[in-house]
Structures are given as structure tokens and as C-alpha cells.
């Protein structure tokens, strides 16, 4: 059963990455404006995360299998409409936002479904495998786009993505029903209940605030690495690609290792270690003397991000009652998305005011401070 969920997640993640590249190419070519591409990314990534408490409440209110199937079918249908609306940018952006919102409903439902499909002792390995599959799919997606776009065009690539969602829905239909544990309240009341639970439960609160704090400080790397390569190291575009690939390579390696060994670690310790490696990796990147050194540090940092993801998912699945799990996941990852957006903006301001090395050192130091506080608080919350 878990392998079915894994296959469905892999397909839809690969399709997401494929359609994102196709839409970015289309918007850039049709408008010639970088701002339009930025708006596309904002609508398709950041904006839906603001609805995290509500999207998670849907997971707790209905059968998880039906929620996931409905989301995949809705995304497939919206992609067909997007393919037919490429010449109307305002409508295109609305449809992209609706598709992203359906995806935002799917994610907490799929995370909340994992404990129903595997034994508790297997949760760390299952979460690691999901991370490896989805991140691997996100790497495959752009390669599919490169292969398809010259022959099928943007519209054809979008229709291929729609087909991946249809196949994913068929796979999910083979799962057994996963009904809600209790009768959940109405959506708004349920969202408020989820927020109150997160704030009132010390361990869950520390996991959420620590994760968001580390991301808010260290999520600047996508922007700062470009400036570090070009302005600090005086290197070309190839160096930018190498540095940006470092985290992705580390992520995949981290998930692969954790798939085998995650069950040997205490999840609280793994979470704090992930916070520390992610933060210190950025701090030391600011002190790097060459592209090769920065690449190595960012690769190690990717290991930390994988640890953060696996540990936070497993802790939520173990600490949170089944009837609240969707709301906690929706709120947590919605808040993480908002923290990443804040990091992009603040990082850009800091880069303009200082330099890439200074930005990395300050961001890494801030993340390290959050790690220290979170580690102390989490230990107290779990052990009294």
C-alpha cells in the first residue's frame, strides 16, 4: 500500500516540475518580462501556502484516500484548462493558483496517510523514501521538459502532466479507505482548533517554530549563491549551476542514507542535527575561498535539510492525534513556505546592503542560534 502512495507522489511531483518549467518558458517568451515569471512563481508556490490551516482541515474532515484522489483529478483537469488558456495571462495565473491550491490540499493528506499505511517503527524509513522519491522526481521533471518541449511544445508538456495526475489518481484508488478518526468540525472552526492545538502543545510548537526559524534565516541560498559565484568568486554561469546543484545532490544523498538508517536515530536528535547542519553549512559557505569549497559545504547542507524533513514529518506523525494531523501538516508546511518567501525578500535586501559572504555568515549565525534554542526547548518539551 505504501509503495502505491510512493508511486503516485513520484508521478505527480515529476509532472509538477515538468509543467513549472514549461509555464516559465511560455510566460517568459510571451511577455518578455521577468516580473511576469516572478508572479507565476508567487501564485503557484507561495500564495497557496497561506491557506495551510484550511487545506489541512480538509484532510481531517474527509477520507484521506478520497481527498487525495479528488486533488489529483482536479489538478489534471485544471492543467487541461491551463493548456487551453495559454494566450490569456490573467486567466492562466488564476488557473495556476487553483491548481497549486489543490496541490496544497493533497500534501497534508498524503503525509497524514503514511501512519495508516506503515507501522510506527517504519515511519522514519517511509518518510525518507518519500523524500527521496519526490525530490528525485523534481530533478527528473526539468529533464523531461528539456526532452518534450522541442517536440510537443508547452501545450503538449502540460497535457503530459495532466496525464500523470490521472495515472496517480488511478493508483490511489487502489488504496483502502482511510476515514477520519473523529467527526471534525467545520473548516474554519477546524482550522482554528488546529492552530490552538499547535500552540498549546509544547513539542509540536517547538518543531514548527524551529523549522520556520531555520528556514527564515537559511533559505536565502537560492538567491545568494548566484551572487557568491558571480561577484565573490568572479566565476561564470556554469559555477552558478554547480553551486545550486550542491544542495540537491546532498538532499538526494541524505534521503538515500536515511532510507536505510533513519530508524536508528532518535527523531528529536535528528531534527536538531538537521537544523545545525543546514545553518552551519550556510555560515561556513560565507567563509569559503573557492567554488569547490562552497559546493562541498552546500552538498553537506543538503544532508541537513533531508534530516530536517524526515525528522519533522515523523515527529508530527508520532506526536499529533490522527484527527488533527492534517491540520498540523497543512499549517506547518504553509508556515515554512511563508518563512522561505520572507527569507528570499530579506536575503535580497541584505545582499544589496552587504555582500554574499556577509549574508551567508549572518544567515547561518541566525539559524544556529535558532537551533540552540530549539534544541533546549525540544528536550524540555519531550522529557520535562
Residue, then its C-alpha position, 0 to 999 in steps of 0.5 A: x500500500x505504501x509503495x502505491x502512495x510512493x508511486x503516485x507522489x513520484x508521478x505527480x511531483x515529476x509532472x509538477x516540475x515538468x509543467x513549472x518549467x514549461x509555464x516559465x518558458x511560455x510566460x517568459x517568451x510571451x511577455x518578455x518580462x521577468x516580473x511576469x515569471x516572478x508572479x507565476x512563481x508567487x501564485x503557484x508556490x507561495x500564495x497557496x501556502x497561506x491557506x495551510x490551516x484550511x487545506x489541512x482541515x480538509x484532510x481531517x474532515x474527509x477520507x484521506x484516500x478520497x481527498x487525495x484522489x479528488x486533488x489529483x483529478x482536479x489538478x489534471x483537469x485544471x492543467x487541461x484548462x491551463x493548456x487551453x488558456x495559454x494566450x490569456x495571462x490573467x486567466x492562466x495565473x488564476x488557473x495556476x493558483x487553483x491548481x497549486x491550491x489543490x496541490x496544497x490540499x493533497x500534501x497534508x493528506x498524503x503525509x497524514x496517510x503514511x501512519x495508516x499505511x506503515x507501522x510506527x517503527x517504519x515511519x522514519x524509513x517511509x518518510x525518507x523514501x518519500x523524500x527521496x522519491x519526490x525530490x528525485x522526481x523534481x530533478x527528473x521533471x526539468x529533464x523531461x521538459x528539456x526532452x518534450x518541449x522541442x517536440x510537443x511544445x508547452x501545450x503538449x508538456x502540460x497535457x503530459x502532466x495532466x496525464x500523470x495526475x490521472x495515472x496517480x489518481x488511478x493508483x490511489x484508488x487502489x488504496x483502502x479507505x482511510x476515514x477520519x478518526x473523529x467527526x471534525x468540525x467545520x473548516x474554519x472552526x477546524x482550522x482554528x482548533x488546529x492552530x490552538x492545538x499547535x500552540x498549546x502543545x509544547x513539542x509540536x510548537x517547538x518543531x514548527x517554530x524551529x523549522x520556520x526559524x531555520x528556514x527564515x534565516x537559511x533559505x536565502x541560498x537560492x538567491x545568494x549563491x548566484x551572487x557568491x559565484x558571480x561577484x565573490x568568486x568572479x566565476x561564470x554561469x556554469x559555477x552558478x549551476x554547480x553551486x545550486x546543484x550542491x544542495x540537491x545532490x546532498x538532499x538526494x544523498x541524505x534521503x538515500x542514507x536515511x532510507x536505510x538508517x533513519x530508524x536508528x536515530x532518535x527523531x528529536x536528535x535528528x531534527x536538531x542535527x538537521x537544523x545545525x547542519x543546514x545553518x552551519x553549512x550556510x555560515x561556513x559557505x560565507x567563509x569559503x575561498x573557492x567554488x569547490x569549497x562552497x559546493x562541498x559545504x552546500x552538498x553537506x547542507x543538503x544532508x541537513x535539510x533531508x534530516x530536517x524533513x524526515x525528522x519533522x514529518x515523523x515527529x508530527x506523525x508520532x506526536x499529533x492525534x490522527x484527527x488533527x494531523x492534517x491540520x498540523x501538516x497543512x499549517x506547518x508546511x504553509x508556515x515554512x513556505x511563508x518563512x522561505x518567501x520572507x527569507x528570499x525578500x530579506x536575503x535580497x535586501x541584505x545582499x544589496x546592503x552587504x555582500x554574499x559572504x556577509x549574508x551567508x555568515x549572518x544567515x547561518x549565525x541566525x539559524x544556529x542560534x535558532x537551533x540552540x534554542x530549539x534544541x533546549x526547548x525540544x528536550x524540555x518539551x519531550x522529557x520535562 
